[in-house]
Amino acid sequence: MKPSPCHDRVVDVMEELLKFTRLTRDCADDLVDRYSERREGAAALSQRVNLRSI
């Protein structure tokens, strides 16, 4: 990417994303826990996620 204001903005956003990732790395289990998935139940989730071969 050529040097430009857009390039500078992309670099800024990537730096912020890296900082956020580092800060939240230890909290990943809490951040990806969803009520709807817990409520769905293991059997229903397994049935929805598993793909049958054709």
Long-range contacts (C-beta under 8 A, 24 or more apart in sequence): none
